[in-house]
Amino acid sequence: MALSVGTRVLVEDQGEGWFPLATSNSLGGTVVGHLGAAYVIALAEPIELQLPTRVTPSGLRRSLADRLILKSRWRGIDIGSEPDVSCHLAIVELGTCTPSDPTELGTLQWFCWAKCTVDRQGPPNQAGPP
């Protein structure tokens, strides 16, 4: 069951690493594309991150991300086919290109594991049930 563009999702901390500067343990976003079995999610608000680097004395650099790439961790279980699905999460930094081909998924750094829940009320541009 593939998620449609416009579907809203909630991504939550699953206790397997999270964003150190995040103001909450969850991020909301909207599906804006597909990469094979993975989804491109536009975040409702960009998130600030500290990413490893060797350039600064602290070994960290400030970054903003406005998109996520999500793919299910469970073989044969797509995001949205169960109420909550554990997923791999990669970030797309603000100002960088989103991968455009599923073969590029292997080049991503998967940031953490997270729980993904689909908003069952449907995309904001669709009318609900009568």
Sine and cosine of phi, psi and omega as CSV:
sin_phi,cos_phi,sin_psi,cos_psi,sin_omega,cos_omega
0.00,0.00,0.99,-0.11,-0.01,-1.00
-0.96,0.28,0.60,-0.80,0.06,-1.00
-0.98,0.19,0.63,-0.77,0.02,-1.00
-0.99,0.14,0.51,-0.86,0.15,-0.99
-0.84,0.54,0.71,-0.71,-0.05,-1.00
0.98,-0.18,-0.24,0.97,0.03,-1.00
-0.93,0.37,0.72,-0.70,0.03,-1.00
-1.00,0.01,0.63,-0.78,0.02,-1.00
-0.74,-0.68,0.42,-0.91,0.10,-0.99
-0.87,-0.50,0.79,-0.61,0.01,-1.00
-0.93,-0.38,0.80,-0.60,-0.09,-1.00
-0.81,-0.59,0.47,-0.88,0.07,-1.00
-0.83,0.55,0.76,-0.65,0.01,-1.00
-0.92,-0.38,0.22,0.97,0.02,-1.00
0.98,0.18,0.26,0.97,-0.03,-1.00
-0.87,-0.49,0.63,0.78,-0.07,-1.00
0.99,-0.15,0.57,-0.82,0.02,-1.00
-0.46,-0.89,-0.07,-1.00,-0.05,-1.00
-0.99,0.12,0.91,-0.42,-0.10,-1.00
-0.84,0.54,-0.53,0.85,-0.04,-1.00
-0.99,-0.13,0.07,1.00,-0.04,-1.00
-0.90,0.44,0.64,-0.76,0.00,-1.00
-0.99,0.12,-0.17,0.99,0.06,-1.00
-0.55,-0.84,0.11,-0.99,0.01,-1.00
-1.00,-0.08,0.32,0.95,0.02,-1.00
-0.52,-0.85,0.43,-0.90,0.04,-1.00
-0.73,-0.68,0.71,-0.71,0.06,-1.00
-0.97,-0.23,0.52,-0.85,0.03,-1.00
-0.27,-0.96,-0.04,-1.00,-0.06,-1.00
-0.76,-0.64,0.69,-0.73,0.07,-1.00
-0.91,0.41,0.81,-0.58,0.03,-1.00
-0.86,-0.50,-0.04,1.00,0.02,-1.00
-0.02,-1.00,0.16,-0.99,0.01,-1.00
-0.83,-0.56,0.55,-0.83,0.15,-0.99
-0.75,-0.67,0.99,0.13,-0.11,-0.99
0.90,0.43,-0.85,-0.52,0.00,-1.00
-1.00,0.03,0.05,1.00,0.01,-1.00
-0.98,-0.22,0.36,-0.93,-0.02,-1.00
-0.85,-0.52,0.61,-0.79,0.13,-0.99
-1.00,-0.10,0.82,-0.57,-0.05,-1.00
-0.90,-0.44,0.83,-0.55,0.13,-0.99
-1.00,0.05,0.84,-0.54,-0.01,-1.00
-0.95,0.32,0.54,-0.84,0.06,-1.00
-0.89,0.47,-0.58,0.81,0.06,-1.00
-0.62,-0.78,0.62,-0.78,0.06,-1.00
-0.87,0.50,0.46,-0.89,0.04,-1.00
-0.91,-0.42,0.65,-0.76,0.05,-1.00
-1.00,0.02,0.69,-0.72,-0.04,-1.00
-0.78,-0.63,0.38,-0.92,0.24,-0.97
-0.91,-0.42,0.91,-0.42,-0.06,-1.00
-0.94,-0.34,0.53,-0.85,0.00,-1.00
-0.89,0.45,0.60,-0.80,0.10,-1.00
-0.42,-0.91,0.34,-0.94,0.07,-1.00
-0.98,-0.21,0.00,1.00,-0.13,-0.99
-0.99,0.15,-0.55,0.84,-0.08,-1.00
-0.98,-0.19,0.41,-0.91,0.03,-1.00
-0.86,0.52,-0.56,0.83,-0.01,-1.00
-0.97,0.23,-0.31,0.95,-0.06,-1.00
0.99,0.16,0.16,0.99,-0.01,-1.00
-0.80,-0.61,0.44,-0.90,0.13,-0.99
-0.74,-0.68,0.52,-0.85,0.02,-1.00
-0.98,0.18,0.65,-0.76,0.02,-1.00
-0.55,-0.84,0.43,-0.90,0.13,-0.99
-0.88,-0.48,0.64,-0.77,0.06,-1.00
-0.84,-0.54,0.67,-0.74,0.03,-1.00
-0.86,-0.51,-0.05,1.00,0.03,-1.00
-0.64,-0.77,0.46,-0.89,0.09,-1.00
-0.83,-0.56,0.42,-0.91,0.21,-0.98
-0.91,-0.42,0.81,-0.58,0.00,-1.00
-0.88,-0.48,0.66,-0.75,0.17,-0.99
-0.59,-0.81,0.58,-0.82,-0.03,-1.00
-0.89,0.46,0.62,-0.78,0.11,-0.99
-1.00,0.10,-0.26,0.97,-0.11,-0.99
-0.99,-0.14,0.87,-0.49,0.02,-1.00
-0.86,0.51,0.80,-0.61,0.05,-1.00
0.99,0.16,-0.01,1.00,0.00,-1.00
-0.89,-0.45,0.91,-0.42,0.00,-1.00
-1.00,0.06,0.47,-0.89,0.11,-0.99
-0.85,0.52,0.77,-0.63,-0.02,-1.00
0.99,-0.14,-0.25,0.97,-0.01,-1.00
-0.99,0.13,-0.29,0.96,0.09,-1.00
-0.81,-0.58,0.36,-0.93,-0.01,-1.00
-0.82,0.57,-0.69,0.72,0.06,-1.00
-0.75,-0.66,0.73,-0.68,0.00,-1.00
-0.80,-0.60,0.76,-0.65,0.08,-1.00
-0.96,0.29,0.71,-0.70,-0.07,-1.00
-0.67,-0.74,0.40,-0.91,0.20,-0.98
-0.99,0.14,0.58,-0.81,-0.05,-1.00
-0.77,-0.64,0.81,-0.59,0.13,-0.99
-0.88,-0.48,0.46,-0.89,0.00,-1.00
-0.97,-0.24,0.45,-0.90,0.14,-0.99
-0.86,-0.52,0.91,-0.41,-0.07,-1.00
-0.94,0.35,0.56,-0.83,0.06,-1.00
-0.81,0.59,0.76,-0.65,0.02,-1.00
1.00,0.03,-0.01,1.00,0.05,-1.00
-0.95,-0.32,0.32,-0.95,-0.03,-1.00
-0.99,0.16,0.64,-0.77,0.13,-0.99
-0.97,0.24,0.68,-0.74,0.08,-1.00
-0.79,0.61,0.58,-0.81,-0.06,-1.00
-0.93,-0.37,-0.06,1.00,-0.06,-1.00
-0.68,-0.74,0.67,-0.75,0.00,-1.00
-0.84,0.55,-0.44,0.90,0.01,-1.00
-0.92,0.38,-0.33,0.94,0.02,-1.00
-0.98,0.20,-0.18,0.98,-0.01,-1.00
-0.88,0.48,-0.51,0.86,0.01,-1.00
-0.92,0.39,-0.29,0.96,-0.01,-1.00
-1.00,0.00,-0.16,0.99,-0.05,-1.00
-0.98,0.20,0.48,-0.88,0.16,-0.99
-1.00,-0.07,0.92,-0.39,0.00,-1.00
-0.97,0.23,0.88,-0.48,-0.20,-0.98
-0.97,0.22,-0.72,0.70,-0.04,-1.00
-0.27,-0.96,0.04,-1.00,0.16,-0.99
-0.98,-0.17,0.55,-0.84,0.00,-1.00
-0.53,-0.85,0.31,-0.95,0.10,-1.00
-1.00,-0.09,0.76,-0.65,-0.01,-1.00
-0.91,-0.42,0.78,-0.63,0.04,-1.00
-0.85,-0.53,0.70,-0.71,-0.01,-1.00
-1.00,-0.08,0.69,-0.73,0.08,-1.00
-0.96,0.30,0.95,-0.32,-0.08,-1.00
-0.97,0.25,-0.02,1.00,0.06,-1.00
-0.98,0.19,-0.14,0.99,0.08,-1.00
1.00,-0.02,0.15,-0.99,0.00,-1.00
-0.87,0.49,0.50,-0.86,-0.04,-1.00
-0.90,0.44,-0.34,0.94,-0.04,-1.00
-1.00,-0.06,0.09,1.00,0.04,-1.00
-0.95,-0.31,0.59,-0.81,0.07,-1.00
-0.96,0.27,0.58,-0.81,0.04,-1.00
-0.98,0.22,-0.02,-1.00,0.01,-1.00
-0.90,0.44,0.49,-0.87,-0.02,-1.00
-0.91,0.42,0.00,0.00,0.00,0.00
